[in-house]
Amino acid sequence: MSIDRLPPIPADNWSTEQRACAEEIIAGPRRAVIEPFVPMLRSPELCTHAQRMGEYLRYRSAIGLRLSELAILLTARHWNQQVEWSIHAPIALREGVNPAVVDAISERREPPYEREDERLVHAVVRQSLEDRKVADATWRDAVQAFGEQGVIDLLGIAGYYTLLSFVMNGAQTPPTPGLEMRLAP
């Protein structure tokens, strides 16, 4: 079991900058300083910018919640990020991602996509993370399906959740008790 390197800072010990960041997070749709922001609060300006970007990408992206959640799962699985997986797998299921797709991603198998938009999200995210580029045909199909803003938002989601994965994997941030859903390497 890994030890949390950057556990929550008691609110009484927050600096002025940390308090301002935390209050902004609490006032938003998250309603609490949750896992990715617990370690990130050590850098309040980074945390503030990251949480604002994340609020847009998670709640208002041009590709919608179902596809955003799928992209988050693909990114979390790539980085073996158990906190993000444990938060977003239930949301993806609630938003209509097929349980067989979620299971396949968890097990690093090719998902049985029934929806073309989900197959395209998978292709863009996988190619970005594994190949470090998006193939021309995939790009063309994704722009046709989601528009340029949608593709940029999709890439932004994968990049943002890569950032969160780096922070939490480095800090060894544990998931909220009761939400544990460990992923095998």
Backbone as CSV, one residue per row, in Angstrom:
resi,resn,N_x,N_y,N_z,CA_x,CA_y,CA_z,C_x,C_y,C_z
1,MET,0.841,-1.185,0.000,0.000,0.000,0.000,0.887,1.249,0.000
2,SER,0.638,2.145,-0.908,1.401,3.387,-1.008,0.940,4.376,0.052
3,ILE,1.861,5.191,0.507,1.550,6.230,1.479,1.284,7.535,0.732
4,ASP,0.189,8.198,1.086,-0.183,9.475,0.493,0.907,10.497,0.815
5,ARG,1.616,10.945,-0.215,2.724,11.883,-0.014,2.252,13.311,0.256
6,LEU,1.060,13.645,-0.229,0.541,15.003,-0.077,-0.909,14.943,0.397
7,PRO,-1.109,14.575,1.664,-2.474,14.462,2.194,-3.123,15.843,2.320
8,PRO,-4.415,15.862,2.645,-5.097,17.159,2.783,-4.405,18.071,3.789
9,ILE,-4.382,19.339,3.457,-3.874,20.364,4.362,-5.066,20.836,5.185
10,PRO,-4.967,20.841,6.503,-6.097,21.351,7.295,-6.433,22.791,6.883
11,ALA,-7.719,23.086,6.778,-8.150,24.412,6.326,-7.555,25.530,7.172
12,ASP,-7.323,25.287,8.458,-6.727,26.307,9.332,-5.297,26.647,8.932
13,ASN,-4.660,25.752,8.153,-3.267,25.957,7.742,-3.135,26.485,6.313
14,TRP,-4.253,26.728,5.625,-4.187,27.231,4.257,-3.639,28.652,4.235
15,SER,-2.802,28.918,3.241,-2.369,30.294,3.002,-3.543,31.068,2.398
16,THR,-3.381,32.366,2.276,-4.421,33.193,1.656,-4.713,32.713,0.242
17,GLU,-3.666,32.389,-0.509,-3.831,31.920,-1.893,-4.510,30.553,-1.935
18,GLN,-4.119,29.661,-1.035,-4.749,28.340,-0.979,-6.229,28.461,-0.625
19,ARG,-6.550,29.327,0.317,-7.939,29.520,0.726,-8.775,30.042,-0.443
20,ALA,-8.245,31.012,-1.178,-8.976,31.563,-2.322,-9.237,30.474,-3.368
21,CYS,-8.234,29.657,-3.640,-8.397,28.552,-4.584,-9.433,27.561,-4.078
22,ALA,-9.306,27.149,-2.831,-10.237,26.172,-2.249,-11.665,26.706,-2.268
23,GLU,-11.844,27.958,-1.926,-13.191,28.539,-1.905,-13.807,28.560,-3.301
24,GLU,-12.975,28.817,-4.315,-13.478,28.797,-5.696,-13.917,27.388,-6.087
25,ILE,-13.138,26.376,-5.707,-13.508,24.988,-6.004,-14.814,24.632,-5.293
26,ILE,-14.911,24.974,-4.032,-16.087,24.643,-3.216,-17.338,25.343,-3.758
27,ALA,-17.191,26.550,-4.265,-18.331,27.302,-4.800,-18.794,26.780,-6.154
28,GLY,-17.967,25.970,-6.814,-18.304,25.447,-8.139,-19.048,24.124,-8.078
29,PRO,-19.155,23.444,-9.209,-19.943,22.210,-9.270,-19.367,21.043,-8.471
30,ARG,-18.107,21.107,-8.107,-17.499,20.009,-7.341,-17.919,20.046,-5.874
31,ARG,-18.157,21.240,-5.345,-18.646,21.478,-3.984,-17.673,21.106,-2.869
32,ALA,-16.474,20.639,-3.210,-15.480,20.250,-2.199,-14.109,20.217,-2.849
33,VAL,-13.071,20.326,-2.041,-11.702,20.166,-2.530,-11.466,18.662,-2.600
34,ILE,-11.684,18.109,-3.800,-11.592,16.663,-4.003,-10.185,16.261,-4.444
35,GLU,-9.984,14.954,-4.586,-8.660,14.367,-4.764,-7.689,15.105,-5.676
36,PRO,-8.000,15.366,-6.922,-6.914,15.935,-7.725,-6.401,17.256,-7.187
37,PHE,-7.271,17.968,-6.455,-6.899,19.286,-5.977,-6.282,19.257,-4.584
38,VAL,-6.382,18.142,-3.892,-5.743,18.023,-2.580,-4.232,18.186,-2.716
39,PRO,-3.553,17.390,-3.551,-2.110,17.616,-3.688,-1.794,18.901,-4.449
40,MET,-2.638,19.251,-5.416,-2.363,20.409,-6.253,-2.478,21.719,-5.479
41,LEU,-3.188,21.718,-4.357,-3.349,22.931,-3.551,-2.004,23.471,-3.069
42,ARG,-0.967,22.634,-3.086,0.379,23.107,-2.707,0.888,24.181,-3.669
43,SER,0.320,24.226,-4.858,0.647,25.263,-5.832,-0.665,25.958,-6.198
44,PRO,-1.110,26.908,-5.386,-2.461,27.451,-5.545,-2.758,28.091,-6.895
45,GLU,-1.775,28.721,-7.505,-2.055,29.328,-8.812,-2.260,28.238,-9.864
46,LEU,-1.397,27.226,-9.863,-1.589,26.092,-10.768,-2.937,25.436,-10.501
47,CYS,-3.249,25.204,-9.242,-4.508,24.566,-8.862,-5.703,25.372,-9.368
48,THR,-5.667,26.681,-9.214,-6.765,27.534,-9.657,-6.967,27.426,-11.163
49,HIS,-5.888,27.537,-11.915,-6.011,27.439,-13.376,-6.461,26.044,-13.797
50,ALA,-5.908,25.020,-13.165,-6.271,23.644,-13.514,-7.739,23.364,-13.218
51,GLN,-8.217,23.799,-12.068,-9.605,23.496,-11.733,-10.566,24.236,-12.652
52,ARG,-10.204,25.428,-13.093,-11.063,26.158,-14.032,-11.116,25.442,-15.381
53,MET,-9.953,24.995,-15.846,-9.922,24.258,-17.097,-10.725,22.960,-16.964
54,GLY,-10.517,22.275,-15.858,-11.220,21.019,-15.627,-12.721,21.197,-15.532
55,GLU,-13.153,22.295,-14.935,-14.595,22.553,-14.837,-15.197,22.664,-16.232
56,TYR,-14.521,23.383,-17.121,-15.018,23.473,-18.500,-15.001,22.104,-19.175
57,LEU,-13.847,21.440,-19.135,-13.712,20.184,-19.870,-14.649,19.102,-19.345
58,ARG,-14.833,19.046,-18.054,-15.677,17.996,-17.488,-17.169,18.293,-17.650
59,TYR,-17.583,19.523,-17.463,-19.001,19.833,-17.393,-19.578,20.510,-18.638
60,ARG,-18.737,21.122,-19.485,-19.290,21.906,-20.591,-18.594,21.690,-21.928
61,SER,-17.809,20.646,-22.077,-17.062,20.470,-23.327,-17.998,20.310,-24.515
62,ALA,-17.484,20.571,-25.679,-18.274,20.495,-26.908,-18.661,19.067,-27.273
63,ILE,-18.057,18.058,-26.647,-18.398,16.672,-27.005,-19.430,16.053,-26.069
64,GLY,-19.813,16.730,-25.022,-20.849,16.221,-24.131,-20.308,15.279,-23.064
65,LEU,-21.133,15.031,-22.080,-20.709,14.298,-20.891,-20.377,12.833,-21.157
66,ARG,-21.170,12.121,-21.952,-20.903,10.698,-22.193,-19.534,10.503,-22.831
67,LEU,-19.245,11.270,-23.860,-17.961,11.117,-24.551,-16.803,11.655,-23.719
68,SER,-17.061,12.725,-22.951,-16.015,13.226,-22.047,-15.641,12.171,-21.023
69,GLU,-16.641,11.519,-20.447,-16.367,10.483,-19.443,-15.614,9.311,-20.053
70,LEU,-15.941,8.943,-21.281,-15.203,7.883,-21.959,-13.742,8.286,-22.148
71,ALA,-13.510,9.510,-22.590,-12.139,9.994,-22.773,-11.381,10.007,-21.448
72,ILE,-12.050,10.377,-20.372,-11.422,10.377,-19.048,-11.024,8.959,-18.662
73,LEU,-11.919,7.992,-18.873,-11.587,6.603,-18.541,-10.405,6.094,-19.355
74,LEU,-10.395,6.396,-20.642,-9.279,5.952,-21.485,-7.960,6.542,-20.999
75,THR,-7.991,7.799,-20.614,-6.780,8.463,-20.129,-6.370,7.918,-18.765
76,ALA,-7.339,7.775,-17.864,-7.037,7.229,-16.537,-6.453,5.825,-16.654
77,ARG,-7.002,5.023,-17.541,-6.493,3.652,-17.693,-5.091,3.658,-18.269
78,HIS,-4.847,4.532,-19.219,-3.509,4.619,-19.817,-2.455,4.875,-18.743
79,TRP,-2.772,5.778,-17.813,-1.823,6.154,-16.758,-2.008,5.328,-15.487
80,ASN,-2.903,4.332,-15.534,-3.169,3.481,-14.369,-3.540,4.339,-13.156
81,GLN,-4.413,5.319,-13.375,-4.775,6.280,-12.347,-6.067,5.839,-11.659
82,GLN,-5.906,5.197,-10.517,-7.043,4.605,-9.820,-8.021,5.632,-9.267
83,VAL,-7.569,6.795,-8.839,-8.493,7.800,-8.298,-9.459,8.251,-9.395
84,GLU,-8.926,8.653,-10.531,-9.794,9.115,-11.619,-10.684,7.978,-12.118
85,TRP,-10.142,6.764,-12.190,-10.967,5.636,-12.613,-12.132,5.435,-11.641
86,SER,-11.843,5.449,-10.351,-12.885,5.172,-9.360,-13.966,6.253,-9.351
87,ILE,-13.605,7.477,-9.683,-14.588,8.559,-9.760,-15.405,8.459,-11.049
88,HIS,-14.731,8.218,-12.172,-15.375,8.381,-13.472,-16.000,7.128,-14.061
89,ALA,-15.601,5.934,-13.650,-16.248,4.729,-14.181,-17.751,4.725,-13.861
90,PRO,-18.153,5.001,-12.617,-19.598,5.040,-12.348,-20.327,6.142,-13.123
91,ILE,-19.672,7.279,-13.322,-20.309,8.366,-14.071,-20.465,7.966,-15.535
92,ALA,-19.438,7.344,-16.109,-19.514,6.894,-17.511,-20.677,5.923,-17.688
93,LEU,-20.821,5.000,-16.767,-21.931,4.039,-16.840,-23.272,4.761,-16.739
94,ARG,-23.377,5.697,-15.817,-24.619,6.462,-15.642,-24.958,7.264,-16.902
95,GLU,-23.929,7.741,-17.600,-24.143,8.561,-18.796,-24.370,7.732,-20.057
96,GLY,-24.351,6.402,-19.920,-24.722,5.559,-21.058,-23.598,4.818,-21.748
97,VAL,-22.383,4.864,-21.210,-21.308,4.050,-21.787,-21.602,2.601,-21.395
98,ASN,-21.556,1.725,-22.358,-21.868,0.311,-22.162,-20.937,-0.306,-21.117
99,PRO,-21.474,-1.049,-20.152,-20.611,-1.702,-19.153,-19.545,-2.607,-19.772
100,ALA,-19.851,-3.236,-20.910,-18.854,-4.087,-21.579,-17.674,-3.251,-22.082
101,VAL,-17.937,-2.007,-22.471,-16.869,-1.100,-22.908,-16.006,-0.717,-21.712
102,VAL,-16.635,-0.371,-20.596,-15.896,0.004,-19.387,-15.042,-1.174,-18.914
103,ASP,-15.613,-2.378,-18.904,-14.858,-3.563,-18.486,-13.668,-3.818,-19.403
104,ALA,-13.874,-3.684,-20.698,-12.780,-3.923,-21.651,-11.649,-2.919,-21.448
105,ILE,-12.005,-1.658,-21.242,-10.968,-0.647,-20.996,-10.216,-0.999,-19.720
106,SER,-10.924,-1.369,-18.677,-10.301,-1.738,-17.407,-9.322,-2.891,-17.580
107,GLU,-9.680,-3.846,-18.433,-8.860,-5.044,-18.644,-7.870,-4.889,-19.792
108,ARG,-7.774,-3.707,-20.351,-6.866,-3.412,-21.475,-7.159,-4.288,-22.693
109,ARG,-8.444,-4.514,-22.932,-8.886,-5.231,-24.130,-9.522,-4.228,-25.087
110,GLU,-9.641,-4.600,-26.353,-10.316,-3.745,-27.328,-11.801,-3.686,-26.965
111,PRO,-12.346,-2.498,-26.718,-13.749,-2.384,-26.325,-14.704,-2.737,-27.468
112,PRO,-15.841,-3.338,-27.149,-16.853,-3.675,-28.150,-17.782,-2.487,-28.422
113,TYR,-17.268,-1.477,-29.092,-18.053,-0.271,-29.329,-19.218,-0.557,-30.276
114,GLU,-20.376,-0.039,-29.903,-21.559,-0.101,-30.754,-21.855,1.264,-31.360
115,ARG,-21.226,2.295,-30.807,-21.455,3.665,-31.271,-20.196,4.182,-31.951
116,GLU,-20.372,4.750,-33.121,-19.245,5.263,-33.885,-18.569,6.430,-33.159
117,ASP,-19.332,7.288,-32.486,-18.710,8.419,-31.800,-17.782,7.936,-30.682
118,GLU,-18.135,6.857,-29.999,-17.263,6.303,-28.958,-16.005,5.681,-29.561
119,ARG,-16.155,5.010,-30.702,-14.986,4.435,-31.382,-14.017,5.538,-31.791
120,LEU,-14.551,6.663,-32.255,-13.705,7.788,-32.649,-12.996,8.408,-31.447
121,VAL,-13.704,8.568,-30.335,-13.071,9.088,-29.119,-11.918,8.176,-28.728
122,HIS,-12.165,6.878,-28.743,-11.119,5.906,-28.398,-9.915,6.065,-29.327
123,ALA,-10.170,6.161,-30.620,-9.075,6.268,-31.584,-8.248,7.532,-31.353
124,VAL,-8.908,8.667,-31.159,-8.184,9.926,-30.954,-7.367,9.872,-29.669
125,VAL,-7.967,9.411,-28.578,-7.261,9.370,-27.299,-6.125,8.358,-27.350
126,ARG,-6.391,7.158,-27.856,-5.349,6.129,-27.909,-4.182,6.588,-28.773
127,GLN,-4.476,7.093,-29.953,-3.397,7.538,-30.831,-2.607,8.674,-30.195
128,SER,-3.293,9.602,-29.537,-2.600,10.722,-28.887,-1.668,10.234,-27.791
129,LEU,-2.151,9.322,-26.951,-1.359,8.849,-25.815,-0.287,7.833,-26.213
130,GLU,-0.619,6.938,-27.123,0.327,5.876,-27.466,1.232,6.242,-28.638
131,ASP,0.671,6.839,-29.667,1.449,7.158,-30.872,2.005,8.575,-30.857
132,ARG,1.511,9.390,-29.936,1.904,10.797,-29.795,1.528,11.652,-31.009
133,LYS,0.530,11.174,-31.746,-0.027,11.921,-32.874,-1.355,11.268,-33.244
134,VAL,-2.161,11.986,-34.003,-3.434,11.458,-34.483,-3.309,11.263,-35.988
135,ALA,-3.628,10.073,-36.447,-3.544,9.754,-37.875,-4.470,10.670,-38.683
136,ASP,-4.092,10.959,-39.903,-4.881,11.857,-40.749,-6.326,11.384,-40.903
137,ALA,-6.535,10.109,-41.160,-7.897,9.595,-41.350,-8.711,9.729,-40.058
138,THR,-8.091,9.463,-38.928,-8.786,9.603,-37.644,-9.142,11.062,-37.410
139,TRP,-8.205,11.951,-37.677,-8.448,13.388,-37.510,-9.622,13.837,-38.373
140,ARG,-9.590,13.446,-39.639,-10.660,13.832,-40.569,-12.023,13.340,-40.063
141,ASP,-12.084,12.076,-39.659,-13.343,11.507,-39.171,-13.813,12.204,-37.886
142,ALA,-12.871,12.502,-36.996,-13.225,13.148,-35.729,-13.726,14.574,-35.959
143,VAL,-13.070,15.318,-36.838,-13.522,16.680,-37.142,-14.911,16.639,-37.788
144,GLN,-15.130,15.674,-38.661,-16.443,15.546,-39.288,-17.511,15.234,-38.233
145,ALA,-17.179,14.390,-37.258,-18.150,13.984,-36.242,-18.352,15.035,-35.151
146,PHE,-17.264,15.663,-34.702,-17.329,16.527,-33.520,-17.081,18.000,-33.812
147,GLY,-16.619,18.322,-35.011,-16.209,19.678,-35.338,-14.826,19.952,-34.756
148,GLU,-14.208,21.018,-35.206,-12.863,21.347,-34.726,-12.854,21.615,-33.222
149,GLN,-13.850,22.351,-32.710,-13.886,22.620,-31.279,-14.013,21.312,-30.501
150,GLY,-14.835,20.397,-30.970,-14.999,19.118,-30.290,-13.711,18.322,-30.231
151,VAL,-12.958,18.324,-31.316,-11.691,17.588,-31.323,-10.691,18.252,-30.383
152,ILE,-10.641,19.573,-30.395,-9.742,20.275,-29.480,-10.146,20.009,-28.035
153,ASP,-11.440,20.032,-27.736,-11.883,19.724,-26.381,-11.525,18.289,-26.006
154,LEU,-11.688,17.358,-26.923,-11.317,15.963,-26.666,-9.829,15.845,-26.341
155,LEU,-8.990,16.478,-27.143,-7.551,16.470,-26.855,-7.257,17.157,-25.524
156,GLY,-7.992,18.227,-25.239,-7.837,18.914,-23.959,-8.182,18.014,-22.786
157,ILE,-9.229,17.212,-22.917,-9.608,16.279,-21.851,-8.489,15.281,-21.598
158,ALA,-7.977,14.687,-22.666,-6.887,13.709,-22.494,-5.657,14.376,-21.881
159,GLY,-5.340,15.585,-22.303,-4.192,16.290,-21.737,-4.410,16.684,-20.292
160,TYR,-5.598,17.174,-19.983,-5.909,17.588,-18.616,-5.869,16.404,-17.656
161,TYR,-6.470,15.298,-18.049,-6.475,14.132,-17.165,-5.113,13.444,-17.122
162,THR,-4.265,13.702,-18.109,-2.867,13.281,-18.009,-2.176,14.090,-16.916
163,LEU,-2.397,15.404,-16.902,-1.848,16.256,-15.844,-2.292,15.754,-14.473
164,LEU,-3.591,15.532,-14.310,-4.081,15.060,-13.009,-3.490,13.710,-12.645
165,SER,-3.343,12.842,-13.636,-2.736,11.526,-13.381,-1.299,11.672,-12.924
166,PHE,-0.550,12.541,-13.573,0.843,12.771,-13.166,0.908,13.247,-11.720
167,VAL,0.064,14.221,-11.384,0.077,14.776,-10.029,-0.292,13.700,-9.013
168,MET,-1.383,13.005,-9.249,-1.837,12.033,-8.241,-0.982,10.767,-8.205
169,ASN,-0.462,10.343,-9.344,0.451,9.197,-9.316,1.736,9.562,-8.582
170,GLY,2.230,10.764,-8.814,3.429,11.210,-8.109,3.199,11.375,-6.622
171,ALA,2.055,11.933,-6.259,1.726,12.163,-4.849,1.210,10.900,-4.159
172,GLN,0.931,9.861,-4.951,0.360,8.615,-4.432,-0.969,8.871,-3.723
173,THR,-1.794,9.716,-4.348,-3.083,10.090,-3.790,-4.030,8.895,-3.792
174,PRO,-4.574,8.538,-2.637,-5.521,7.413,-2.597,-6.927,7.871,-2.971
175,PRO,-7.756,6.952,-3.468,-9.147,7.335,-3.736,-9.904,7.550,-2.431
176,THR,-11.029,8.217,-2.537,-11.897,8.415,-1.384,-12.281,7.049,-0.820
177,PRO,-12.198,6.864,0.500,-12.618,5.584,1.077,-14.037,5.223,0.632
178,GLY,-14.180,3.983,0.229,-15.458,3.513,-0.271,-15.569,3.584,-1.780
179,LEU,-14.669,4.315,-2.426,-14.670,4.412,-3.890,-13.473,3.702,-4.520
180,GLU,-12.750,2.908,-3.734,-11.578,2.243,-4.253,-11.962,1.343,-5.440
181,MET,-11.182,1.414,-6.488,-11.359,0.577,-7.655,-9.992,0.453,-8.303
182,ARG,-9.149,-0.300,-7.714,-7.761,-0.407,-8.177,-7.679,-1.027,-9.558
183,LEU,-6.751,-0.520,-10.319,-6.471,-1.047,-11.647,-5.154,-1.804,-11.596
184,ALA,-5.097,-2.907,-12.283,-3.837,-3.649,-12.375,-2.896,-2.872,-13.300
185,PRO,-1.599,-3.033,-13.104,-0.646,-2.330,-13.985,-0.812,-2.705,-15.443
